[in-house]
């Protein structure tokens, strides 16, 4: 998951291609940066991100079951509706389907779960989102979707520490626009003579706050 970091006014984040460059600048602490002929003393700080989450998401698509929604509201008993749903998917005009093992029908939510007897019978409906349903001489359209089982594995919380990114504080306000100041900061910290290096990404905020997202 992405981890958000709150970047406050007159602060900047610089992510370097080389981890050693970021750690070297942090050890130096204070830096003198030329911002439009104005000398600014900025502080380089390490920072800890908020809590992050890692996990694996496993989704299993059933080969025997399909989910049905938008079942029409008809003035017939529930067991009749189950029978009509079973008959409709037992012998379909569009192919697929087959002998039905079970029908779970919920009148209140207008949904149903059809379970076929033969494994793989549900695969015929994977690309079908609307399906004809014939009742009392009328044709309705049922919404069909795969029946899935979802579970998480290897769920872990961790504190993220970015070793390639530095936080600049104390950037003085200037009359220049935000993009120009960001360019001047980037030029300064890319120069090897300033103990810098190649910058992968930079974000500077002159007014208000913004959220910057980090990936693992």
Backbone bond lengths (Angstrom), bond angles and torsions (degrees), N, CA, C in turn:
res aa  C-N    CA-C-N  psi(-1)  N-CA   C-N-CA  omega(-1)  CA-C   N-CA-C  phi
1 X - - - 1.458 - - 1.518 109.12 -
2 X 1.316 115.29 156.18 1.460 120.24 176.66 1.527 110.12 -80.17
3 X 1.334 116.07 142.08 1.462 121.12 -177.34 1.526 108.72 -110.30
4 X 1.337 118.34 120.90 1.464 120.30 -178.27 1.527 112.34 -80.71
5 X 1.334 115.72 147.05 1.463 121.54 174.93 1.523 107.94 -132.78
6 X 1.328 116.53 131.90 1.465 121.67 -178.65 1.530 109.40 -83.66
7 X 1.321 116.15 116.16 1.461 122.54 178.80 1.519 108.00 -102.90
8 X 1.320 116.16 115.56 1.463 121.90 -174.32 1.527 112.42 -87.10
9 X 1.329 114.62 173.47 1.462 121.63 -179.04 1.527 110.94 -59.07
10 X 1.352 115.07 140.28 1.474 123.07 179.05 1.523 112.63 60.01
11 X 1.324 115.66 34.95 1.460 121.69 173.58 1.527 108.65 -125.76
12 X 1.327 115.13 159.25 1.465 120.13 178.99 1.517 109.74 -143.02
13 X 1.307 115.64 149.53 1.464 122.80 174.07 1.520 108.40 -115.80
14 X 1.328 116.10 131.86 1.463 121.54 178.04 1.520 108.70 -125.42
15 X 1.325 115.86 123.13 1.461 121.08 176.39 1.519 108.24 -106.87
16 X 1.335 115.87 121.61 1.471 121.73 -178.03 1.526 110.52 -96.14
17 X 1.329 115.24 154.52 1.462 119.57 176.12 1.521 110.80 -68.80
18 X 1.324 116.35 -32.09 1.468 121.73 -177.33 1.527 109.86 -108.61
19 X 1.297 115.84 125.03 1.468 121.13 179.95 1.528 111.93 -61.52
20 X 1.328 116.83 -34.83 1.474 120.71 -177.30 1.526 111.32 -63.08
21 X 1.335 117.42 -34.69 1.466 120.91 -179.98 1.523 109.60 -63.75
22 X 1.323 116.88 -46.58 1.469 121.10 -179.27 1.529 110.81 -61.59
23 X 1.324 116.89 -44.30 1.462 119.88 -178.29 1.533 111.24 -67.77
24 X 1.322 117.19 -33.77 1.473 121.07 178.46 1.527 110.28 -66.63
25 X 1.328 116.85 -42.70 1.463 120.33 -179.35 1.527 111.14 -67.59
26 X 1.325 116.90 -35.00 1.468 120.34 177.77 1.529 110.17 -64.61
27 X 1.324 117.17 -41.36 1.472 120.78 -179.81 1.525 111.38 -64.84
28 X 1.347 116.53 -33.47 1.465 119.81 178.91 1.532 110.87 -68.29
29 X 1.337 117.35 -32.04 1.466 121.18 174.61 1.507 114.27 82.42
30 X 1.325 118.11 -81.19 1.467 122.93 -176.03 1.529 111.04 -99.12
31 X 1.342 115.61 144.26 1.456 120.96 -179.58 1.519 109.48 -138.28
32 X 1.330 115.95 143.20 1.455 121.87 177.36 1.519 108.57 -101.76
33 X 1.326 115.82 118.03 1.464 121.44 -174.98 1.520 108.98 -117.06
34 X 1.348 115.98 136.95 1.452 121.88 177.94 1.525 109.25 -89.24
35 X 1.332 116.17 108.31 1.457 121.70 178.64 1.523 109.51 -110.06
36 X 1.336 116.05 98.22 1.465 121.39 177.94 1.533 111.18 53.35
37 X 1.332 115.05 54.73 1.471 123.13 178.66 1.533 113.07 65.90
38 X 1.324 116.48 13.42 1.461 121.16 173.82 1.524 108.60 -113.99
39 X 1.312 114.83 130.69 1.457 119.44 -179.77 1.529 109.05 -84.87
40 X 1.340 115.51 125.23 1.471 120.38 -179.08 1.522 109.15 -122.89
41 X 1.316 115.41 129.06 1.461 121.12 175.09 1.529 108.66 -92.65
42 X 1.317 115.71 113.45 1.463 120.14 -178.94 1.523 110.08 -113.49
43 X 1.324 115.71 154.51 1.458 121.25 -179.26 1.534 108.90 -109.32
44 X 1.313 115.20 134.71 1.456 121.56 177.01 1.520 108.80 -100.40
45 X 1.313 116.40 125.01 1.457 120.93 -175.92 1.534 110.76 -127.28
46 X 1.334 116.65 143.67 1.473 118.76 167.08 1.520 107.90 -78.74
47 X 1.306 118.39 164.06 1.461 120.32 -179.61 1.527 109.77 -152.15
48 X 1.312 114.31 155.20 1.462 121.27 178.33 1.520 108.97 -110.38
49 X 1.305 115.55 131.93 1.466 120.54 179.28 1.520 110.64 -76.69
50 X 1.316 115.97 167.44 1.454 120.29 175.46 1.528 110.03 -70.15
51 X 1.325 115.50 174.97 1.456 120.39 -177.25 1.525 111.01 -62.80
52 X 1.325 115.21 135.24 1.459 120.98 178.26 1.518 111.05 -114.00
53 X 1.317 115.94 168.76 1.460 121.89 -178.01 1.525 109.15 -133.04
54 X 1.322 116.01 136.56 1.464 120.36 170.08 1.521 107.85 -124.44
55 X 1.316 115.94 143.74 1.460 120.41 178.13 1.518 109.49 -164.75
56 X 1.324 114.70 163.35 1.456 121.30 172.41 1.520 107.62 -110.15
57 X 1.338 116.82 132.39 1.448 122.18 179.32 1.532 108.51 -106.47
58 X 1.322 116.06 117.21 1.463 121.16 -178.71 1.530 109.44 -108.80
59 X 1.335 115.98 126.80 1.461 122.10 -179.98 1.532 108.75 -121.86
60 X 1.316 115.95 123.08 1.455 121.50 177.82 1.525 108.86 -111.11
61 X 1.324 116.57 123.10 1.462 121.77 178.73 1.523 108.48 -94.25
62 X 1.316 116.21 124.30 1.462 121.45 -177.49 1.523 111.07 -71.20
63 X 1.324 115.60 138.62 1.458 120.53 175.30 1.512 112.54 -92.43
64 X 1.357 116.01 -3.74 1.467 119.71 -177.13 1.525 113.07 -115.86
65 X 1.355 117.56 -17.50 1.458 120.01 -173.72 1.530 111.51 -119.34
66 X 1.317 116.09 148.06 1.467 122.38 171.06 1.527 108.67 -133.46
67 X 1.315 116.28 149.73 1.465 122.18 176.78 1.524 109.57 -97.02
68 X 1.318 115.87 136.57 1.454 121.95 178.81 1.525 108.38 -119.62
69 X 1.321 117.06 135.19 1.464 121.42 174.63 1.532 108.82 -135.31
70 X 1.335 114.76 172.21 1.472 121.67 -177.59 1.527 111.64 61.07
71 X 1.346 116.23 36.55 1.466 120.04 173.81 1.532 107.79 -66.90
72 X 1.325 118.99 129.63 1.466 120.32 -175.30 1.538 111.98 -64.22
73 X 1.319 114.81 147.72 1.457 120.85 176.80 1.527 108.46 -83.94
74 X 1.317 116.41 110.85 1.456 121.49 -178.36 1.519 109.63 -125.06
75 X 1.305 115.83 148.78 1.471 120.49 -178.29 1.531 110.56 -84.14
76 X 1.342 114.97 60.64 1.468 121.23 176.26 1.517 108.06 -130.02
77 X 1.335 118.43 154.72 1.471 120.95 178.87 1.530 111.83 -60.72
78 X 1.329 116.22 155.34 1.470 121.35 -177.00 1.522 111.64 -62.43
79 X 1.338 117.43 -38.35 1.461 118.34 -178.85 1.530 111.09 -67.79
80 X 1.345 117.37 -29.86 1.463 120.18 174.57 1.527 110.39 -66.59
81 X 1.326 115.55 -41.59 1.465 119.15 179.17 1.529 110.76 -63.11
82 X 1.333 116.79 -40.67 1.468 119.85 177.78 1.525 110.58 -61.23
83 X 1.329 115.55 -42.30 1.472 119.40 179.53 1.527 111.42 -63.39
84 X 1.330 116.44 -41.54 1.467 120.14 -178.79 1.533 111.24 -67.90
85 X 1.347 116.68 -37.11 1.465 119.79 176.00 1.526 110.68 -65.46
86 X 1.327 115.47 -42.30 1.474 119.46 178.88 1.521 110.54 -61.41
87 X 1.329 116.82 -46.92 1.462 121.06 -179.11 1.526 111.11 -62.89
88 X 1.340 116.86 -38.80 1.466 121.40 -177.51 1.525 111.86 -64.30
89 X 1.338 116.61 -38.54 1.469 119.61 -176.87 1.531 112.29 -95.49
90 X 1.330 116.54 -7.78 1.464 119.63 176.03 1.525 110.37 -73.28
91 X 1.314 115.10 -43.24 1.466 120.40 179.91 1.515 107.93 -131.31
92 X 1.321 116.50 99.96 1.457 120.70 -173.82 1.516 111.00 -103.71
93 X 1.335 115.56 148.54 1.458 120.69 178.92 1.523 111.83 -71.61
94 X 1.340 115.96 -28.00 1.468 119.69 -175.48 1.528 111.79 -91.94
95 X 1.312 117.67 7.98 1.455 119.43 -179.18 1.511 111.23 84.29
96 X 1.326 116.16 169.80 1.461 120.05 -179.20 1.511 110.77 83.30
97 X 1.307 115.56 -168.67 1.456 120.01 179.60 1.512 111.06 72.82
98 X 1.307 116.07 -152.29 1.459 121.07 -178.48 1.509 110.06 143.04
99 X 1.312 115.37 -164.76 1.458 119.70 -176.98 1.530 110.43 -62.59
100 X 1.321 115.59 131.84 1.461 121.71 -176.07 1.525 109.88 -95.24
101 X 1.325 115.60 130.13 1.463 121.47 179.25 1.523 111.78 -85.59
102 X 1.364 115.90 -38.19 1.462 119.04 -175.52 1.532 109.99 -158.96
103 X 1.332 116.07 148.47 1.465 122.63 174.71 1.523 108.18 -129.28
104 X 1.325 117.03 118.47 1.468 122.16 173.64 1.523 107.93 -104.30
105 X 1.315 115.33 115.80 1.463 120.29 -174.64 1.524 109.82 -120.63
106 X 1.345 115.65 130.35 1.468 121.89 177.48 1.525 107.86 -116.69
107 X 1.321 115.89 106.72 1.460 120.98 -175.77 1.524 111.88 -64.98
108 X 1.339 116.65 -37.99 1.465 120.51 -175.97 1.521 112.11 -64.22
109 X 1.325 116.90 -43.60 1.472 120.65 -179.18 1.525 112.52 -90.95
110 X 1.347 116.28 -6.05 1.467 122.21 -179.52 1.520 111.92 59.10
111 X 1.339 114.75 40.50 1.461 120.68 -179.85 1.524 110.28 -126.66
112 X 1.330 115.33 163.40 1.460 121.07 177.31 1.519 109.35 -153.68
113 X 1.325 115.42 157.31 1.466 122.18 172.59 1.519 107.28 -122.97
114 X 1.339 115.28 120.68 1.462 121.22 179.53 1.526 108.07 -100.00
115 X 1.329 116.88 126.01 1.457 121.82 176.62 1.526 108.65 -112.47
116 X 1.329 115.99 120.94 1.459 121.13 179.40 1.528 110.66 -88.41
117 X 1.307 115.08 156.36 1.460 119.90 -179.73 1.523 111.36 -76.93
118 X 1.330 115.55 -35.47 1.464 119.93 -175.73 1.525 111.17 -92.20
119 X 1.353 118.04 125.83 1.473 119.98 175.58 1.526 110.87 -60.60
120 X 1.315 116.11 136.77 1.462 121.36 -179.59 1.513 113.68 91.96
121 X 1.333 117.60 -7.65 1.469 120.14 -179.23 1.522 111.54 -64.98
122 X 1.341 116.90 -30.42 1.472 120.65 -178.31 1.524 112.66 -73.67
123 X 1.343 117.04 -17.13 1.467 119.74 -176.31 1.525 112.37 -63.69
124 X 1.332 116.72 -23.87 1.469 120.40 -179.72 1.524 111.78 -66.48
125 X 1.348 117.03 -19.02 1.466 120.58 -174.59 1.536 112.90 -102.69
126 X 1.335 116.70 4.25 1.471 120.00 -175.39 1.521 111.82 -59.08
127 X 1.323 117.82 -41.93 1.472 121.81 -177.63 1.530 112.47 -94.81
128 X 1.325 116.43 6.03 1.462 119.95 -178.74 1.524 109.61 -102.65
129 X 1.334 117.21 117.40 1.470 120.49 -179.23 1.523 112.10 -99.04
130 X 1.333 117.52 -28.56 1.465 122.41 177.51 1.527 108.53 -124.18
131 X 1.347 115.25 135.86 1.459 118.78 -176.87 1.517 110.06 -134.80
132 X 1.365 118.05 138.00 1.468 120.40 -178.16 1.532 111.90 -69.83
133 X 1.322 115.31 142.04 1.457 122.15 -179.51 1.529 107.44 -134.97
134 X 1.326 116.27 112.58 1.465 121.33 -173.82 1.528 110.49 -98.75
135 X 1.322 116.32 120.34 1.457 122.25 177.92 1.529 108.60 -139.21
136 X 1.323 115.84 127.43 1.461 121.98 175.41 1.532 112.97 51.22
137 X 1.302 115.02 41.48 1.460 119.89 176.51 1.519 114.90 80.65
138 X 1.328 117.29 0.44 1.473 120.37 178.29 1.524 110.20 -111.15
139 X 1.341 115.04 153.33 1.471 120.44 178.89 1.528 109.26 -112.55
140 X 1.318 115.18 120.89 1.466 121.09 176.13 1.533 108.16 -108.30
141 X 1.317 116.07 167.47 1.463 120.94 178.00 1.529 109.75 -115.97
142 X 1.320 115.71 118.49 1.463 121.33 178.01 1.522 109.64 -94.80
143 X 1.329 116.62 141.93 1.466 120.63 173.17 1.527 108.70 -85.82
144 X 1.328 115.32 125.66 1.463 121.23 -177.03 1.522 108.86 -116.73
145 X 1.338 115.76 134.06 1.472 120.47 177.84 1.522 109.22 -141.81
146 X 1.336 118.06 155.49 1.467 120.64 179.32 1.525 111.05 -64.43
147 X 1.310 116.16 148.06 1.464 121.67 174.00 1.518 107.72 -90.80
148 X 1.327 116.61 119.23 1.467 120.56 -174.31 1.522 111.88 -121.85
149 X 1.324 114.57 150.33 1.464 121.84 172.89 1.525 107.23 -115.41
150 X 1.327 116.55 125.39 1.467 121.43 -175.70 1.525 109.19 -118.46
151 X 1.335 116.61 133.75 1.465 119.60 173.17 1.522 110.23 -148.47
152 X 1.332 114.67 153.98 1.463 121.69 -179.51 1.520 109.86 -99.27
153 X 1.326 115.22 146.50 1.462 121.73 173.28 1.526 109.26 -134.20
154 X 1.318 115.23 155.44 1.474 122.64 176.16 1.525 111.60 54.68
155 X 1.337 116.00 44.52 1.463 122.04 -179.99 1.532 108.82 -76.17
156 X 1.328 117.43 121.45 1.459 121.18 -177.18 1.526 110.97 -140.54
157 X 1.334 115.49 142.53 1.458 122.14 171.08 1.521 108.47 -100.13
158 X 1.317 117.10 144.27 1.469 119.34 177.44 1.519 110.09 -152.56
159 X 1.326 115.28 156.85 1.466 121.61 175.28 1.524 108.20 -96.06
160 X 1.317 116.17 120.86 1.456 119.54 -177.74 1.521 112.11 -86.74
161 X 1.326 116.27 131.53 1.468 122.62 174.79 1.525 107.32 -124.70
162 X 1.325 116.33 115.01 1.453 119.79 -178.43 1.528 109.74 -84.78
163 X 1.320 116.35 116.53 1.471 121.08 -177.60 1.533 112.57 -87.57
164 X 1.318 116.90 -14.34 1.463 120.67 -178.26 1.523 112.42 -100.97
165 X 1.350 116.78 -4.18 1.461 120.56 -175.23 1.517 111.00 -116.91
166 X 1.347 115.52 140.16 1.469 120.65 177.12 1.527 108.70 -118.29
167 X 1.324 115.19 156.00 1.460 122.07 177.59 1.526 108.64 -111.02
168 X 1.335 116.16 123.95 1.470 121.09 177.56 1.516 108.90 -98.78
169 X 1.337 115.79 130.23 1.464 120.85 178.07 1.522 109.99 -122.91
170 X 1.338 116.12 157.59 1.456 121.03 175.11 1.501 114.78 78.85
171 X 1.330 118.00 25.10 1.462 121.36 177.86 1.527 108.49 -73.60
172 X 1.314 115.84 121.80 1.464 119.72 -176.57 1.519 111.75 -73.08
173 X 1.331 115.36 145.76 1.460 120.43 177.33 1.528 109.93 -71.55
174 X 1.341 115.70 140.13 1.463 121.59 177.80 1.529 108.53 -130.32
175 X 1.322 115.02 173.99 1.462 119.60 178.44 1.527 111.60 -80.09
176 X 1.325 116.06 -10.24 1.467 119.82 -179.43 1.521 110.88 -74.17
177 X 1.327 114.37 156.44 1.461 118.33 178.52 1.524 109.95 -74.49
178 X 1.322 114.82 166.17 1.470 121.85 -174.14 1.524 112.18 -58.78
179 X 1.314 116.79 -41.45 1.468 120.61 -177.74 1.521 111.93 -65.60
180 X 1.343 116.49 -38.60 1.465 120.13 179.93 1.526 111.18 -66.06
181 X 1.342 116.74 -43.50 1.467 120.82 178.57 1.524 109.78 -62.94
182 X 1.329 116.29 -40.75 1.468 120.13 179.00 1.520 110.76 -61.62
183 X 1.329 116.57 -40.71 1.471 120.50 178.16 1.524 111.21 -62.79
184 X 1.348 117.03 -41.57 1.470 120.37 -179.28 1.534 111.15 -66.48
185 X 1.324 116.54 -38.48 1.471 119.98 177.22 1.529 109.69 -64.68
186 X 1.330 115.68 -42.07 1.466 119.85 -178.56 1.525 110.98 -64.55
187 X 1.331 117.22 -42.94 1.474 121.14 179.02 1.524 110.60 -59.84
188 X 1.346 116.39 -43.01 1.464 120.19 -178.10 1.527 111.05 -62.43
189 X 1.315 117.11 -47.40 1.466 119.84 -172.31 1.529 112.89 -85.76
190 X 1.330 117.25 -2.29 1.462 118.98 173.55 1.528 111.76 -89.73
191 X 1.330 116.50 -17.62 1.464 119.37 -176.05 1.529 111.44 -75.90
192 X 1.332 117.43 127.95 1.473 120.32 175.89 1.528 112.27 -60.95
193 X 1.346 116.60 -28.32 1.470 119.86 179.50 1.526 111.45 -66.20
194 X 1.329 116.96 -21.50 1.467 121.41 175.76 1.522 111.68 -98.71
195 X 1.343 115.14 16.04 1.466 123.17 -179.31 1.529 111.75 68.09
196 X 1.347 116.75 20.19 1.459 121.13 -178.62 1.510 112.62 -94.02
197 X 1.343 115.87 -161.86 1.464 121.79 -179.21 1.511 110.66 -172.23
198 X 1.323 116.27 -173.52 1.461 121.65 -176.60 1.525 111.19 -62.39
199 X 1.342 115.14 130.16 1.465 121.55 -178.50 1.528 109.79 -100.25
200 X 1.324 114.21 129.84 1.469 120.73 179.49 1.526 110.98 -82.51
201 X 1.355 115.78 -45.78 1.462 120.95 179.79 1.517 109.53 -149.86
202 X 1.336 114.99 150.78 1.464 120.39 177.37 1.523 108.59 -142.62
203 X 1.331 115.68 143.11 1.468 120.75 175.99 1.520 108.61 -142.96
204 X 1.343 115.56 121.78 1.465 121.74 179.54 1.525 108.82 -120.23
205 X 1.338 116.63 139.18 1.462 122.05 179.22 1.524 108.82 -122.14
206 X 1.346 117.36 120.85 1.461 121.12 179.93 1.524 111.92 -95.67
207 X 1.331 116.49 -26.75 1.463 120.30 -179.09 1.524 109.81 -139.21
208 X 1.324 114.64 143.58 1.457 119.47 177.81 1.526 111.64 69.35
209 X 1.310 116.06 -157.78 1.469 121.39 177.85 1.523 108.17 -133.20
210 X 1.325 114.98 162.15 1.455 120.12 175.18 1.530 108.79 -144.45
211 X 1.313 116.10 161.88 1.468 120.95 177.23 1.517 109.03 -106.63
212 X 1.316 115.33 127.06 1.458 121.25 177.96 1.518 107.41 -109.48
213 X 1.337 116.46 132.93 1.459 120.07 -177.52 1.524 111.00 -102.89
214 X 1.339 114.67 134.55 1.464 121.95 176.98 1.529 108.68 -109.44
215 X 1.331 114.95 140.60 1.457 119.75 172.27 1.514 108.51 -101.14
216 X 1.324 114.48 155.39 1.475 119.37 -174.97 1.528 110.27 -55.50
